[in-house]
Amino acid sequence: MMSTMSDVVVVGAGVIGLSSAIRLAEAGHRVRVLTDRAVEDTTSVAAGAMLGISGAGPDDPLTAWTERSTPVFEELAEDPATGIHRLHGRIHVDVADELPPWARVLPDFRALGPDETRGRVGMAVTLPFADMPTYLGHLADRAARLGVVVEQRHVADLADVTDTAEPGRVVVNAAGSGAGELAGDPTVTGVRGVHVVLADAGIEEFSMEVVASPRWTNVFPHPGRVVVGGAALPPDDETPDAQVAEEILARAIAVEPRLADARVLGREVGWRPVRPSPRVEVDDRGVVHAYGHGGVGVTVSWGVADEVVRLVA
Ligand SMILES: Cc1cc2nc3c(=O)[nH]c(=O)nc-3n(C[C@H](O)[C@H](O)[C@H](O)COP(=O)(O)OP(=O)(O)OC[C@H]3O[C@@H](n4cnc5c(N)ncnc54)[C@H](O)[C@@H]3O)c2cc1C
């Protein structure tokens, strides 16, 4: 079986590249991952990461990929060592007067009353979350157990991988915000996000705002640490990371005063790979592209990985 399968080279060891590598190896492919950053230095490690909601409409592929991914995360949440865990919390929505219909089927859904929400409407729900350093470690270990080889190497041109390839080798471009340059696709931009990481402050529920502004507040508790964020800054926004982080912390303390006494452990900065719509398709050279998932790349990752396997086949 194995000898009739193509070898696959995946460029990228973020959540999209690693999830795709795992699914490809499970399907019987021999997989090599090339990455110019260590797994723990990818954008993926900087994600919050709230899962289970893409916010996209019913016909958007993000919705289908989320629906494929969420049951996988629910299963992973059974084992805390994976970095996936469930949290109950509140989402405050300031961009609509009504909650979207899909919200009502989320686990433990309850509409918040006007006196309970900081938005025009709000909901209490239970969702899966990823503690990304642990989760990426889990993915990397799982890939290694499946025989996936990860090599730290910069790819200057996809032709360097395809042209020297043995016949039948398939290349997957899952290079995140580097994918546009590799694909000659100018529509990919990096949208900066900043998180402040604090020591455990005894907070058990998450809080998230959905606002029209590129600055908002989210508070995501993970085992042993709390990730607070709320920035989606375009490339021409030159506000220094330190100032963005300071403002985020001030907003988060206003929402959750217990954070004022929590020790700051660090700051994470990442560039969301944003594209007008994500690209998961084969080009005319036979390269499979899987990039441009913006602020929901973790949420959709298993659905995208399944699609990559289908396209490689
Ligand atoms: C602050 C912040 C908060 C976020 N919160 C959430 C959230 O709550 N939920 C959610 O679902 N998503 C969230 N996201 C989005 C999510 O992090 C991204 O969509 C996702 O991580 C993208 O994964 P990726 O694998 O496509 O890219 P990346 O993680 O950027 O990985 C790209 C990989 O490609 C490699 N690479 C790039 N160019 C080359 C090259 N030329 N040669 C070799 N290797 C190359 C890199 O080294 C890296 O290994 C957040 C992002 C940020 C920044």
Ligand as a Chemical Component Dictionary entry (heavy atoms), coordinates in Angstrom:
data_LIG
# 
_chem_comp.id                   LIG 
_chem_comp.type                 NON-POLYMER 
_chem_comp.pdbx_formal_charge   0 
_chem_comp.three_letter_code    LIG 
# 
loop_
_chem_comp_atom.comp_id 
_chem_comp_atom.atom_id 
_chem_comp_atom.alt_atom_id 
_chem_comp_atom.type_symbol 
_chem_comp_atom.charge 
_chem_comp_atom.model_Cartn_x 
_chem_comp_atom.model_Cartn_y 
_chem_comp_atom.model_Cartn_z 
_chem_comp_atom.pdbx_ordinal 
LIG C1  C1  C 0 -2.806 36.711 18.705 1  
LIG C2  C2  C 0 -3.489 35.644 17.892 2  
LIG C3  C3  C 0 -4.641 35.036 18.394 3  
LIG C4  C4  C 0 -5.270 34.037 17.675 4  
LIG N1  N1  N 0 -6.358 33.426 18.222 5  
LIG C5  C5  C 0 -6.942 32.388 17.561 6  
LIG C6  C6  C 0 -8.037 31.695 18.137 7  
LIG O1  O1  O 0 -8.498 32.024 19.244 8  
LIG N2  N2  N 0 -8.569 30.636 17.447 9  
LIG C7  C7  C 0 -8.080 30.243 16.234 10 
LIG O2  O2  O 0 -8.586 29.286 15.645 11 
LIG N3  N3  N 0 -7.049 30.905 15.656 12 
LIG C8  C8  C 0 -6.480 31.972 16.284 13 
LIG N4  N4  N 0 -5.447 32.646 15.700 14 
LIG C9  C9  C 0 -5.095 32.347 14.312 15 
LIG C10 C10 C 0 -4.183 31.168 14.190 16 
LIG O3  O3  O 0 -3.072 31.326 15.050 17 
LIG C11 C11 C 0 -3.694 31.067 12.750 18 
LIG O4  O4  O 0 -4.769 31.075 11.834 19 
LIG C12 C12 C 0 -2.936 29.751 12.574 20 
LIG O5  O5  O 0 -1.996 29.599 13.587 21 
LIG C13 C13 C 0 -2.255 29.705 11.224 22 
LIG O6  O6  O 0 -1.560 28.492 11.186 23 
LIG P1  P1  P 0 -0.640 28.133 9.948  24 
LIG O7  O7  O 0 -0.161 26.760 10.182 25 
LIG O8  O8  O 0 -1.351 28.458 8.678  26 
LIG O9  O9  O 0 0.554  29.201 10.009 27 
LIG P2  P2  P 0 1.813  29.365 10.989 28 
LIG O10 O10 O 0 1.533  28.958 12.370 29 
LIG O11 O11 O 0 2.306  30.767 10.737 30 
LIG O12 O12 O 0 2.868  28.346 10.400 31 
LIG C14 C14 C 0 3.520  28.637 9.203  32 
LIG C15 C15 C 0 4.674  27.674 9.063  33 
LIG O13 O13 O 0 5.276  27.863 7.791  34 
LIG C16 C16 C 0 6.690  28.023 7.937  35 
LIG N5  N5  N 0 7.174  28.824 6.818  36 
LIG C17 C17 C 0 6.701  30.004 6.366  37 
LIG N6  N6  N 0 7.387  30.379 5.273  38 
LIG C18 C18 C 0 8.296  29.406 5.051  39 
LIG C19 C19 C 0 9.326  29.209 4.071  40 
LIG N7  N7  N 0 9.499  30.080 3.078  41 
LIG N8  N8  N 0 10.109 28.111 4.166  42 
LIG C20 C20 C 0 9.933  27.194 5.154  43 
LIG N9  N9  N 0 8.987  27.334 6.085  44 
LIG C21 C21 C 0 8.173  28.412 6.027  45 
LIG C22 C22 C 0 6.825  28.690 9.298  46 
LIG O14 O14 O 0 8.147  28.519 9.797  47 
LIG C23 C23 C 0 5.791  27.899 10.085 48 
LIG O15 O15 O 0 6.317  26.643 10.438 49 
LIG C24 C24 C 0 -4.783 33.662 16.405 50 
LIG C25 C25 C 0 -3.624 34.266 15.902 51 
LIG C26 C26 C 0 -2.979 35.247 16.631 52 
LIG C27 C27 C 0 -1.742 35.860 16.069 53 
# 
loop_
_chem_comp_bond.comp_id 
_chem_comp_bond.atom_id_1 
_chem_comp_bond.atom_id_2 
_chem_comp_bond.value_order 
_chem_comp_bond.pdbx_ordinal 
LIG C1  C2  SING 1  
LIG C2  C3  SING 2  
LIG C2  C26 DOUB 3  
LIG C3  C4  DOUB 4  
LIG C4  N1  SING 5  
LIG C4  C24 SING 6  
LIG N1  C5  DOUB 7  
LIG C5  C6  SING 8  
LIG C5  C8  SING 9  
LIG C6  O1  DOUB 10 
LIG C6  N2  SING 11 
LIG N2  C7  SING 12 
LIG C7  O2  DOUB 13 
LIG C7  N3  SING 14 
LIG N3  C8  DOUB 15 
LIG C8  N4  SING 16 
LIG N4  C9  SING 17 
LIG N4  C24 SING 18 
LIG C9  C10 SING 19 
LIG C10 O3  SING 20 
LIG C10 C11 SING 21 
LIG C11 O4  SING 22 
LIG C11 C12 SING 23 
LIG C12 O5  SING 24 
LIG C12 C13 SING 25 
LIG C13 O6  SING 26 
LIG O6  P1  SING 27 
LIG P1  O7  DOUB 28 
LIG P1  O8  SING 29 
LIG P1  O9  SING 30 
LIG O9  P2  SING 31 
LIG P2  O10 DOUB 32 
LIG P2  O11 SING 33 
LIG P2  O12 SING 34 
LIG O12 C14 SING 35 
LIG C14 C15 SING 36 
LIG C15 O13 SING 37 
LIG C15 C23 SING 38 
LIG O13 C16 SING 39 
LIG C16 N5  SING 40 
LIG C16 C22 SING 41 
LIG N5  C17 SING 42 
LIG N5  C21 SING 43 
LIG C17 N6  DOUB 44 
LIG N6  C18 SING 45 
LIG C18 C19 SING 46 
LIG C18 C21 DOUB 47 
LIG C19 N7  SING 48 
LIG C19 N8  DOUB 49 
LIG N8  C20 SING 50 
LIG C20 N9  DOUB 51 
LIG N9  C21 SING 52 
LIG C22 O14 SING 53 
LIG C22 C23 SING 54 
LIG C23 O15 SING 55 
LIG C24 C25 DOUB 56 
LIG C25 C26 SING 57 
LIG C26 C27 SING 58 
# 
